Amino acid sequence: MRLPFADVPAAHWAYEDIRLLYGLKLLEGKSDRQFAPGDKASRAEMAVLLDRVLTRLNG
C-alpha cells in the first residue's frame, strides 16, 4: 500500500512506520494529501492516538 501523502516520499526515514500506523488506522494525516512528518504532534493528536491504541488493545 502506498501512502496518499505527497510530503512522505518512499525514501523518508519513517515511511514504513507511518505506512504501518496509517494502515492500522491509528494515524491520519493533516489532510487527505498532507501528513506533515516534520511537525510536532499536538496534545490533541497524541490524545487521539493513545485513545485509538487503548481502544484497540481493550476492544
HELIX and SHEET records of a PDB file:
HELIX    1   1 TYR A   15  GLY A   23  1                                   9    
HELIX    2   2 ARG A   43  ASN A   58  1                                  16    
END                                                                             
